Structures are given as C-alpha cells and as structure tokens.
Amino acid sequence: QVQLVESGGGLVQAGGSLRLSCAASGLSSRNYDMGWYRQAPGKEREFVAAISGSGRNQYYADSVKGRFAISRDNAKNTVSLQMNTLKPEDTAIYYCTGGIGVTPDKYWGQGTQVTVSS
C-alpha cells in the first residue's frame, strides 16, 4: 500500500521560508516521478513542482519558479519542497504526489496546510 505523508507546513509571514517534506512508503521512489500540488481556498488544485525519479530534472509552475526548489533523497524515500520568498497567494494545502511524467498524480498524500500572512 502506497503512503505519502507530508510535514513541515505552518504559518509564516510574507517573505519568509518554509520547507515541506514528504515521506514515501510502499513504493520505491526512485522508480517514480514525485511532485507537489496545492489547493487554495475556493480554487482548483494546481501543479506546483515535480522531480524525475533520478532527481536530474525538475519542473515548476511559473508562479513559483525561482522561489521554490524541489529535491529528493532516494536513499531515504523522501521528497522536499523548499519555499522561499513566500507570498500570501501561496497560502494553500500542499499535497505530495507520485506517479509518472512531468505532472505525477497517481498517488496523493493527505496534504499539509501552508498559510502566509501579509
């Protein structure tokens, strides 16, 4: 059974940083592309970032490019999202995902809340 568990969410002021982590079990993360999505109140879920199984390739939504960085540690089966220069519009529930492709969405975690105050 695949399980993705996020951690690291919280409340931060605009301009601050947070680091989200995702622990994967039930799958060998090196065989899957991993990603992060988010859903803000009243909005549809949207893609944030993804990383290839090897970690060599990263993909970002335009809205976070240059501010967020995705990374992975296949030895520990973890994926991280470093979020810098946070803005109030980054407020959302962030979901860790696993799958195949640039926007992996086969497996989903339960989500972690990120709130950015102005």
Contact map, one row per residue, 1 for C-alpha under 8 A:
1110000000000000000000001100000000000000000000000000000000000000000000000000000000000000000000000000000000000000000000
1111000000000000000000011110000000000000000000000000000000000000000000000000000000000000000000000000000000100000000000
1111100000000000000000011100000000000000000000000000000000000000000000000000000000000000000000000000000000111000000000
0111110000000000000001111000000000000000000000000000000000000000000000000000000000000000000000011000000000111100000000
0011111000000000000001110000000000000000000000000000000000000000000000000000000000000000000000010000000000001110000000
0001111100000000000111100000000000000000000000000000000000000000000000000000000000000000000000110000000000001111000000
0000111110000000000111000000000000000000000000000000000000000000000000000000000000000000000000000000000000000001000000
0000011111000000011110000000000000000000000000000000000000000000000000000000000000000000000000000000000000000001000000
0000001111100000011100000000000000000000000000000000000000000000000000000000000000000000000000000000000000000001111000
0000000111110000010000000000000000000000000000000000000000000000000000000000000000000000000000000000000000000000111000
0000000011111000000000000000000000000000000000000000000000000000000000000000000000000000000000000000000000000000011110
0000000001111101110000000000000000000000000000000000000000000000000000000000000000000000000000000000000000000000011110
0000000000111111000000000000000000000000000000000000000000000000000000000000000000000100000000000000000000000000000111
0000000000011111000000000000000000000000000000000000000000000000000000000000000000001111000000000000000000000000000111
0000000000001111100000000000000000000000000000000000000000000000000000000000000000011110000000000000000000000000000000
0000000000011111110000000000000000000000000000000000000000000000000000000000000000011100000000000000000000000000000000
0000000000010011111000000000000000000000000000000000000000000000000000000000000001111100000000000000000000000000000000
0000000111010001111100000000000000000000000000000000000000000000000000000000000001110000000000000000000000000000000000
0000000110000000111110000000000000000000000000000000000000000000000000000000000111100000000000000000000000000000000000
0000011110000000011111000000000000000000000000000000000000000000000000000000000111100000000000000000000000000000000000
0000011100000000001111100000000000000000000000000000000000000000000000000000011110000000000000000000000000000000000000
0001111000000000000111110000000000000000000000000000000000000000000000000000011100000000000000010000000000000000000000
0001110000000000000011111000000000000000000000000000000000000000000000000000111000000000000000000000000000000000000000
0111100000000000000001111110100000000000000000000000000000000000000000000000110000000000000000000000000000000000000000
1111000000000000000000111111000000000000000000000000000000000000000000000000100000000000000000000000000000000000000000
1110000000000000000000011111000000000000000000000000000000000000000000000000000000000000000000000000000000000000000000
0100000000000000000000011111100000000000000000000000000000000000000000000000000000000000000000000000000000000000000000
0000000000000000000000001111111100000000000000000000000000000000000000000100100000000000000000000000000000000000000000
0000000000000000000000010011111111000000000000000000100000000000000000000100110000000000000000000100000000000000000000
0000000000000000000000000001111110000000000000000000110000000000000000000100100000000000000000000000000000000000000000
0000000000000000000000000001111110000000000000000000100000000000000000000000000000000000000000000000000000000000000000
0000000000000000000000000001111111000000000000000001100000000000000000000000000000000000000000000111000000000000000000
0000000000000000000000000000111111100000000000000111100000000000000000000000000000000000000000000111110100000000000000
0000000000000000000000000000100111110000000000000111100000000000000000000000001000000000000000011111000100000000000000
0000000000000000000000000000000011111000000000011110000000000000000000000000000000000000000000011100001110000000000000
0000000000000000000000000000000001111100000000111100000000000000000000000000000010000000000001111000000000000000000000
0000000000000000000000000000000000111110000011111000000000000000000000000000000000000000000001111000000000000000000000
0000000000000000000000000000000000011111000011110000000000000000000000000000000000000000000111100000000000000000000000
0000000000000000000000000000000000001111101111000000000000000000000000000000000000000000000111000000000000000000000000
0000000000000000000000000000000000000111111110000000000000000000000000000000000000000000011110000000000000000000000000
0000000000000000000000000000000000000011111000000000000000000000000000000000000000000000000100000000000000000000000000
0000000000000000000000000000000000000001111100000000000000000000000000000000000000000000000000000000000000000000000000
0000000000000000000000000000000000000011111110000000000000000000000000000000000000000000000000000000000000000000000000
0000000000000000000000000000000000000011011111000000000000000000000000000000000000000000000000000000000000000000000000
0000000000000000000000000000000000001111001111100000000000000000000000000000000000000000000000000000000000000000000000
0000000000000000000000000000000000001110000111110000000000000000000000000000000000000000000000000000000000000000000000
0000000000000000000000000000000000011100000011111000000000001000000000000000000000000000000000000000001000000000000000
0000000000000000000000000000000000111100000001111100000000011001000000000000000000000000000000000000000000000000000000
0000000000000000000000000000000000111000000000111110000001111000000001000000000000000000000000000000001000000000000000
0000000000000000000000000000000011110000000000011111000001110000000001000000000000000000000000000000011100000000000000
0000000000000000000000000000000011100000000000001111101111100000000001110000000000000000000000000000010000000000000000
0000000000000000000000000000000111000000000000000111111111000000000000000000000000000000000000000000110000000000000000
0000000000000000000000000000111111000000000000000011111100000000000000000000000000000000000000000000000000000000000000
0000000000000000000000000000010000000000000000000001111110000000000000000000000000000000000000000000000000000000000000
0000000000000000000000000000000000000000000000000011111111000000000000110000000000000000000000000000000000000000000000
0000000000000000000000000000000000000000000000000011111111000000000000000000000000000000000000000000000000000000000000
0000000000000000000000000000000000000000000000000011011111100000000000000000000000000000000000000000000000000000000000
0000000000000000000000000000000000000000000000001111001111110000000001000000000000000000000000000000000000000000000000
0000000000000000000000000000000000000000000000001110000011111000000000000000000000000000000000000000010000000000000000
0000000000000000000000000000000000000000000000011100000001111101100000000000000000000000000000000000000000000000000000
0000000000000000000000000000000000000000000000111000000000111111100000000000000000000000000000000000000000000000000000
0000000000000000000000000000000000000000000000000000000000011111100000000000000000000000000000000000000000000000000000
0000000000000000000000000000000000000000000000000000000000001111100000000000000000000000000000000000000000000000000000
0000000000000000000000000000000000000000000000010000000000011111111100000000000000000000000000000000000000000000000000
0000000000000000000000000000000000000000000000000000000000011111111100000000000000000000000000000000000000000000000000
0000000000000000000000000000000000000000000000000000000000000001111110000000000000000000000000000000000000000000000000
0000000000000000000000000000000000000000000000000000000000000001111110000000000000111100000000000000000000000000000000
0000000000000000000000000000000000000000000000000000000000000001111111000000000011110000000000000000000000000000000000
0000000000000000000000000000000000000000000000000000000000000000011111100000000011100000000000000000000000000000000000
0000000000000000000000000000000000000000000000001110000001000000000111110000001111000000000000000000000000000000000000
0000000000000000000000000000000000000000000000000010001000000000000011111000001110000000000000000000000000000000000000
0000000000000000000000000000000000000000000000000010001000000000000001111100111100000000000000000000000000000000000000
0000000000000000000000000000000000000000000000000000000000000000000000111111111000000000000000000000000000000000000000
0000000000000000000000000001110000000000000000000000000000000000000000011111110000000000000000000000000000000000000000
0000000000000000000000000000000000000000000000000000000000000000000000001111110000000000000000000000000000000000000000
0000000000000000000000000000000000000000000000000000000000000000000000001111110000000000000000000000000000000000000000
0000000000000000000000111001110000000000000000000000000000000000000000011111111000000000000000000000000000000000000000
0000000000000000000011110000100000000000000000000000000000000000000000011111111100000000000000000000000000000000000000
0000000000000000000011100000000001000000000000000000000000000000000001111000111110000000000000000000000000000000000000
0000000000000000001111000000000000000000000000000000000000000000000001110000011111000000000000000000000000000000000000
0000000000000000001110000000000000010000000000000000000000000000000111100000001111100000000000000000000000000000000000
0000000000000000111100000000000000000000000000000000000000000000000111000000000111110000000000000000000000000000000000
0000000000000000111100000000000000000000000000000000000000000000001110000000000011111100000000000000000000000000000000
0000000000000011110000000000000000000000000000000000000000000000001100000000000001111100000000000000000000000000000000
0000000000000111100000000000000000000000000000000000000000000000001000000000000000111110000000000000000000000000000000
0000000000001111100000000000000000000000000000000000000000000000001000000000000000111111010000000000000000000000000100
0000000000000110000000000000000000000000000000000000000000000000000000000000000000001111111000000000000000000000000111
0000000000000100000000000000000000000000000000000000000000000000000000000000000000000111111000000000000000000000001111
0000000000000000000000000000000000000000000000000000000000000000000000000000000000000011111000000000000000000000000100
0000000000000000000000000000000000000001000000000000000000000000000000000000000000000111111100000000000000000000011100
0000000000000000000000000000000000000001000000000000000000000000000000000000000000000011111110000000000000000000111100
0000000000000000000000000000000000000111100000000000000000000000000000000000000000000000011111000000000000000000111000
0000000000000000000000000000000000000111000000000000000000000000000000000000000000000000001111100000000000000011110000
0000000000000000000000000000000000011110000000000000000000000000000000000000000000000000000111110000000000000011110000
0000010000000000000000000000000000011100000000000000000000000000000000000000000000000000000011111000000000011111000000
0001110000000000000001000000000001111000000000000000000000000000000000000000000000000000000001111100000000011110000000
0001000000000000000000000000000001111000000000000000000000000000000000000000000000000000000000111110000111111000000000
0000000000000000000000000000100111100000000000000000000000000000000000000000000000000000000000011111000111110000000000
0000000000000000000000000000000111000000000000000000000000000000000000000000000000000000000000001111101111100000000000
0000000000000000000000000000000111000000000000000000000000000000000000000000000000000000000000000111111111000000000000
0000000000000000000000000000000010000000000000000001000000000000000000000000000000000000000000000011111100000000000000
0000000000000000000000000000000010000000000000000111000000100000000000000000000000000000000000000001111100000000000000
0000000000000000000000000000000000100000000000101100000000000000000000000000000000000000000000000011111110000000000000
0000000000000000000000000000000011100000000000000100000000000000000000000000000000000000000000001111111111100000000000
0000000000000000000000000000000000100000000000000000000000000000000000000000000000000000000000001111001111110000000000
0000000000000000000000000000000000000000000000000000000000000000000000000000000000000000000000001111000111110000000000
0111000000000000000000000000000000000000000000000000000000000000000000000000000000000000000000001110000111111000000000
0011000000000000000000000000000000000000000000000000000000000000000000000000000000000000000000111100000011111100000000
0011110000000000000000000000000000000000000000000000000000000000000000000000000000000000000000111000000000111110000000
0001110000000000000000000000000000000000000000000000000000000000000000000000000000000000000000110000000000011111000000
0000110000000000000000000000000000000000000000000000000000000000000000000000000000000000000011110000000000001111100000
0000011110000000000000000000000000000000000000000000000000000000000000000000000000000000000011100000000000000111110000
0000000011000000000000000000000000000000000000000000000000000000000000000000000000000000001111000000000000000011111000
0000000011110000000000000000000000000000000000000000000000000000000000000000000000000000011111000000000000000001111100
0000000011110000000000000000000000000000000000000000000000000000000000000000000000000001011100000000000000000000111110
0000000000111100000000000000000000000000000000000000000000000000000000000000000000000111111000000000000000000000011111
0000000000111100000000000000000000000000000000000000000000000000000000000000000000000011000000000000000000000000001111
0000000000001100000000000000000000000000000000000000000000000000000000000000000000000011000000000000000000000000000111
